[in-house]
Amino acid sequence: MLARPNRVITADEFRRAVRRGRRTTTPIAVYHRIELGADHPARFGFIISRAIGTAVHRNRLRRRFRAIGRELVDEGARGGDIVVRALPGAAEQDWATLRDDMRGVLVERLIPS
C-alpha cells in the first residue's frame, strides 16, 4: 500500500492532474502527470473503470499499480502527481509488462539522477 503522503486522494487533485497534467498514452494506460516541484513527494492515483472487467480484475490491477508506485517512491521518485487511467487491455497483462510500461513512462521524469 502506498503511504498517505504518496496518494492522490481528493476529486480536486484527480481533476487537476487529468485536466492540467501532461498526458502520455500507452496500450496499457493513460498517464496524467502534473509537476509540483522537486521538493514535493511523488503522489499516485488510479482510475480503474468497469470496462476493465469484474471487481476481482479491477482490484488486482489497482494493487499491481500501487505496488509499482511504491517501488518508484522507494527509489526516490519526487516532484509531481501522477494519475494512471487503465485501459481495457490492462487486466490481461502480467506483472512484468505493467511494471515495464509504468516505469518506462515515469522513471526519467520522477527519479532524479
Beta strands, then each sheet from edge to edge (+ up, - down):
strand 1: 22-25
strand 2: 29-35
strand 3: 43-47
strand 4: 80-86
sheet 1: 1+ 2- 4+ 3+
end
